Amino acid sequence: MAASSEKQFVTFSLGEELFAVPVEVVREILDHEDAFKIPHGPDYLLGLRDVRGQGVPIIDLRIRLGMSPTVKTPHTRMLVLDVPIGEKVLALGLVADRVYEVVPFRPEQIEDAPDIGIRWRSDYIAGVVRRDSGFVVIIDLARLFSDAGPALAGVAPTSQVA
């Protein structure tokens, strides 16, 4: 029997919707703190936060995905991610309404983004997983931020992929 090729994901919510990112890109999960504001940034860029001596751009993922801005609650968290984009690694902080758990998904559980017959911005969806309580949308972070990478790289140091 072949070994399982499950991948681990960190799940989090934006409103009532559940999303996931691969656990290997999550550096740490922090409590939400207000970011240092940066003038003339994109609307989803909340500013910078010092994370262990590194200035990390903080992104309101709700705005990036076309949702209403995040309203801070006691459950609001920031996922600090190291997102490989091309030959660079972009350090980002994503604000989430709530972070849940690390869960394994098997490849056969992950479906393609749904086709609704019209053009819509779904290229950031790496896949969808059905659960008893609904769906989990797996975000393709490289695609979601590939057009923003140069703008965000200008506000924070990046590191090279090892």
C-alpha positions as CSV (number, residue, x, y, z in Angstrom):
1,M,0.0,0.0,0.0
2,A,1.3,3.4,-0.9
3,A,2.1,5.9,1.8
4,S,-0.5,8.7,2.2
5,S,0.3,11.9,0.5
6,E,-1.8,14.1,2.8
7,K,-0.9,17.7,3.0
8,Q,-1.3,19.7,6.2
9,F,-3.2,23.0,6.1
10,V,-4.0,25.8,8.6
11,T,-7.7,26.7,8.5
12,F,-9.0,30.2,9.3
13,S,-12.2,32.2,8.7
14,L,-13.1,35.4,7.1
15,G,-16.7,36.1,8.1
16,E,-18.6,32.8,7.8
17,E,-16.3,31.4,5.1
18,L,-13.5,28.9,5.9
19,F,-10.1,29.2,4.1
20,A,-6.8,27.3,4.3
21,V,-3.2,27.8,3.5
22,P,-0.4,25.1,3.4
23,V,1.1,24.7,6.9
24,E,4.6,24.9,5.4
25,V,4.2,28.6,4.6
26,V,2.9,29.6,8.0
27,R,5.8,30.9,10.2
28,E,3.7,31.8,13.2
29,I,0.3,32.9,14.3
30,L,0.1,36.1,16.4
31,D,-2.5,38.2,18.2
32,H,-3.8,41.1,16.1
33,E,-2.1,44.5,16.7
34,D,-2.6,47.6,14.8
35,A,0.1,48.1,12.1
36,F,2.3,51.0,11.4
37,K,0.6,52.9,8.6
38,I,2.3,53.4,5.3
39,P,1.0,56.2,3.0
40,H,0.0,55.5,-0.6
41,G,-0.1,51.7,-0.2
42,P,-2.8,49.5,-1.7
43,D,-6.1,49.6,0.2
44,Y,-5.6,46.0,1.5
45,L,-2.1,46.9,2.9
46,L,-2.7,47.8,6.6
47,G,0.9,48.7,7.2
48,L,4.0,47.2,8.8
49,R,4.4,45.2,12.0
50,D,7.7,44.2,13.6
51,V,7.9,40.4,13.8
52,R,11.0,39.4,15.6
53,G,13.1,42.2,14.1
54,Q,11.6,42.1,10.6
55,G,9.2,44.6,9.2
56,V,6.3,42.5,7.8
57,P,3.6,44.0,5.6
58,I,0.2,43.3,7.0
59,I,-2.6,42.5,4.6
60,D,-6.3,42.6,5.2
61,L,-7.2,39.5,3.3
62,R,-10.9,40.3,3.4
63,I,-10.3,43.5,1.4
64,R,-7.9,41.6,-1.0
65,L,-10.7,39.1,-1.7
66,G,-13.3,41.8,-2.3
67,M,-15.0,41.5,1.1
68,S,-15.7,44.2,3.7
69,P,-12.7,45.3,5.9
70,T,-11.8,43.3,9.0
71,V,-13.5,44.4,12.2
72,K,-11.1,43.6,15.1
73,T,-12.5,41.2,17.7
74,P,-10.8,39.2,20.5
75,H,-10.5,36.3,18.0
76,T,-8.7,38.3,15.3
77,R,-5.3,36.8,14.5
78,M,-2.4,37.4,12.1
79,L,-0.9,34.6,10.2
80,V,2.8,35.4,9.4
81,L,3.6,33.6,6.1
82,D,6.6,33.1,4.0
83,V,5.2,32.9,0.5
84,P,7.4,31.7,-2.3
85,I,6.9,33.9,-5.4
86,G,9.3,33.3,-8.2
87,E,12.8,33.2,-6.8
88,K,11.9,35.2,-3.7
89,V,10.1,34.6,-0.5
90,L,7.6,37.3,0.5
91,A,7.0,37.6,4.2
92,L,3.4,38.7,4.8
93,G,1.0,39.0,7.7
94,L,-2.6,38.0,6.8
95,V,-5.3,39.2,9.1
96,A,-7.9,36.5,9.8
97,D,-11.1,36.8,11.8
98,R,-10.3,33.5,13.5
99,V,-7.7,30.8,13.2
100,Y,-8.9,27.2,13.8
101,E,-6.5,24.3,13.4
102,V,-4.1,22.3,11.3
103,V,-5.9,19.7,9.3
104,P,-4.7,17.1,6.7
105,F,-6.3,16.9,3.3
106,R,-5.7,14.0,0.9
107,P,-5.3,15.0,-2.8
108,E,-8.5,13.2,-3.8
109,Q,-10.4,15.5,-1.3
110,I,-9.3,18.6,-3.1
111,E,-11.6,19.7,-5.9
112,D,-10.9,22.4,-8.6
113,A,-12.4,25.8,-8.2
114,P,-16.1,25.7,-9.1
115,D,-17.1,26.7,-12.6
116,I,-20.2,28.9,-12.6
117,G,-20.2,29.6,-16.3
118,I,-19.0,33.2,-16.2
119,R,-15.6,34.9,-15.7
120,W,-14.8,35.6,-12.1
121,R,-11.7,36.0,-10.1
122,S,-11.1,32.4,-9.0
123,D,-7.4,32.1,-9.9
124,Y,-6.5,32.5,-6.2
125,I,-8.3,29.3,-5.4
126,A,-6.0,26.3,-5.3
127,G,-8.8,24.0,-4.5
128,V,-12.0,23.4,-2.5
129,V,-12.5,20.7,0.1
130,R,-16.0,19.5,1.2
131,R,-16.7,19.1,4.9
132,D,-19.8,18.2,6.8
133,S,-20.2,21.8,7.8
134,G,-19.6,23.3,4.3
135,F,-16.5,24.0,2.2
136,V,-12.9,25.0,2.8
137,V,-11.3,27.2,0.1
138,I,-7.5,26.6,-0.2
139,I,-5.8,29.8,-1.2
140,D,-3.0,29.9,-3.8
141,L,-1.0,32.6,-2.1
142,A,1.5,32.9,-4.9
143,R,-1.3,33.7,-7.4
144,L,-3.1,36.0,-5.0
145,F,-0.1,38.1,-4.4
146,S,1.9,37.6,-7.6
147,D,0.7,41.0,-9.0
148,A,1.2,42.6,-5.6
149,G,4.6,41.1,-5.0
150,P,6.7,44.0,-6.4
151,A,4.6,46.6,-4.5
152,L,4.8,44.7,-1.2
153,A,8.5,43.8,-1.7
154,G,9.2,47.6,-1.7
155,V,8.0,47.9,1.9
156,A,9.7,45.0,3.5
157,P,12.9,43.0,3.2
158,T,12.6,39.7,1.5
159,S,14.7,36.6,1.8
160,Q,15.9,34.1,-0.8
161,V,14.5,30.6,-1.1
162,A,17.0,28.2,0.4
